[in-house]
Amino acid sequence: MIFSFSRLNLYEQCPYRFYNKYILGKQEPVTQPLALGKAVHKAIEDKIKGVPHDEAVLNGYAEADFHEDINQDDISALVNKAPIHPNMGETEIYFKLPLSTEKDVPLIQGYIDLYQPNGSITDWKTNRIPYDVLDSRQVALYSWVISQLKGLDFVEGSYFFLRFRKRSSNIFTYEDMDQARQWALTTANEINNKLELLEIFTDETLKLFQAEPSRLCGHCPFAWECINNNSFIKTLHGN
């Protein structure tokens, strides 16, 4: 398996949901926030590449498959809040890197929204609630990635919350970035070890990939299945 931040983060939040989505390949519905985020990212990317605003917004709408719960006005309003101009940097940089220099180590892949020549990266967020860049390992991990690609000793990494025109930034040192890399490597190795055990102990899925009840259960498409399959969750719900 090739890993990504979202895969590792989902596993950390709830191994059971991770197993359903990425091992069993069960589909999750494309929600309004996901569709809007996808559309806005595409539109911002196009505008930085010099595409006119209205055309970029339409391209974003198409990128989200014209999702019924979003419209071009929603996309346009958020794109207009992005502090961007044409050719300000490299957009949507795809990466796939080994998480250490050893042989046969897990690979991490993903996209960096914006890299600027001053050694900074930005990740656009359409969230309704902003949070600190250090509340997540994403930007630290992506800073490590760009440091490998560009030969940088430190990286300024930011979330930019479009709804609020609010930036949360941090200067990530070598130690900060390596700590994020170590987290990714350790988590990926843990997942791979569990998958190897599952090949031997085929009936131990619920023990190896346990459910982690939290507020996130309210948005999980596997919630009812999870309650039915996990006796301790039934107890929590008074069944």
N, C-alpha and C positions, 0 to 999 in steps of 0.2 A: 504494500500500500504506500502510495505517495501522500504525505501529510500536508496539511495547511493549518494556518492559525485557527480557522473556524472549526476544523475537525478536532484539533487538540483542545480547544476551548470548550467545545460541546462535550467531549469526553470528560473533562474535568468537572463540568456542571452536572452531567448525568450520564454515566456509562451505558445505561439501558437505552436511552434515546440515541446515543451514538451508535450502539450496536444495531438498532432497528434501521437507522438512516443509512449508515455507511457500510455495514457488513451485510445486512439482509437486503439493502437497496430499496427500502420502502420509500415511497414518494411522500413528500410533505407539500401541502398546498402553497401556492405562491400568494402570500398575504399582501395586503395593501402597502405596508411599510417596506417589504422586500421589493415589490414592483417599483415603488416610488424611488427607492434608493438606487436601483439599477438604472432607471431612466435618468435620474439627475446626474449620476456618475458619467453616463455616456454623453449627455449634453454638455457637461463641463469639459470633458475631454475634447469634444469637438470644437468648442469655443476657443480653447487654448491653442488648438491647431489652426485657428483662423476661420472656422465655419461661422457664418452669420447666426445671430441669436435664434431667430425663428426656425431656421433649418436645423440647428443643433437641438432645439427642443423637440421638433418632430422626430428627429433621429432617436432621441432618447425615448420618446413615446413608443416608437417602433421596437426599440431594443427591449422594452418591457412587454412586448406583444399586445400593445394597446389594452392593457389591463383595465377591466371595467370599473375599478374603484379609484382610478386616477385619471387626470386629464391634463391637457397641455398648460392650462393656467397654473395648476399646482406645480408642475415641473418648472415652468418659467419663473415663478415667484422665488423658488429656492435657488435656481441658477443665478438669478440677479443678485443674490446676496453673497455670492462667492467672490472673493477679492482676486480676480483673475484678469489677465490680458493676454493677447495672442503671443505665442512663442515664449512664454515665461519659463518654460522648463519641459522636461520629458514627462509624458503622461502614460499611465497604465503600463508600467514596466513589468513585464512577466519575468519571473525567476523560478528556477528549480535548482536547489543547491543541497549537497550533503550537509548534515548537521555536525559533522566533525571530519577530521582528516583520516580517520581510520577506515579500513575496508568494510564494505557491506553495511554501512550505517544508513539509517532512515533519511529520506529526502524530504525537503520542505519546498512547497511551491505556493505561488500566489501572485498578486499584482500590487504594485505600489502606485497609488493614485497620482502623485506628483513629486518629481524630484527637481530641485532647482540647483543651479551651478554653485550657489553659496554653501552647498553641503547640507541642505535641509530637505525633509520630506513632509508631505501633508496627506492626511487621510480625511476625506470629506465624510461628514456625518449628517444624516437627515433626522436623527433622533429627536423626540419631543422633550427629552430630559438630558441636559448636558452633564458630563462628568469629567473628572481629571484624567489627563493622559496617563498618569501613573496608576490609575485604577485598573488598567488592563495591561497585559504583556504585549499586545499587538504591535504598538509603535516601537517599543524597545526591540522586539524581534525583527521588525522590518528595518530598523536602523542598523542592526547587525548585518542584515542582508545587503543593504546598500553600501555599508562599509566594506564588504567583501567585493562587491561589484565595482566600486569606485576607488578603492584604496584609501578610505578615510579613517582617521584616528578617533574622531568623534562626530556625532550627527545631531542636528537639531530636529527633533521629531514632534509633529503636532497633529492633534485632532482639530478640525474646524467644523463647528456646529452651525450649519447654515441657517436654521430657523432663528438663531439668536445672534448671528454674526459674531460668534464667540470662539476664540482660539485658546486651546490649552496646549502648552508646549513644555518641552524639557530638553536640556542638552544631555545626550546619552554618551557617557564615556565608554571606553573599552570594557571596563568592569561591568557596567550596566548592561551593555549589549551581550556580553558573554554569559551573564546570568540568565538572560532571556533565552539564549541559545541552549544553555544547559537544561533549562526547564523544558524546552521543546524536545530535546534529545531524550531526556529521562521519561517524559510522558509518552513519546512515540515508542520507546523501547518497552515500556510497561504494556502498551496496547499490543505490540507484536508478541510479547511473551504470553499474554493472555490468549491470543489467537492460536498460538502453538499448543497451549494447554487444552484449548477447546477441541482441538483435533483428537486429543486423547480422551478427554472427559466430555464426551459429546452432550451429556445431559446436565451439564453444570453452567449453562448460560447465565441463569439468574444469579449465581454466586460470583461468577467472573465479571459480569457486566451488571452490577447492581444498580437499582433505581435509587436516585437521590431526591427525595421529595423536597420541593421548595416552591416559592412563588411562581417559578417558571412553568410549573405543571399546568397552570391555567392556559398557557399558550401551546402546549404540547399536543400534537395530533395523536399521540400514542397513549394518552393519559388513561382512558378507560381500559384499554388492553393491559396497561401497566397495573392498574388496580386489581384486575381480575387475575393477573399472573403472579402478583407479589403479595403473599399473605400478610407481611408486616405492614404494607400500605393499607390493606383492608382493615387491619386493626386500628390504624390511625384515623380511618374514616368511620369507625364505629360499626363495621360489618362483622 
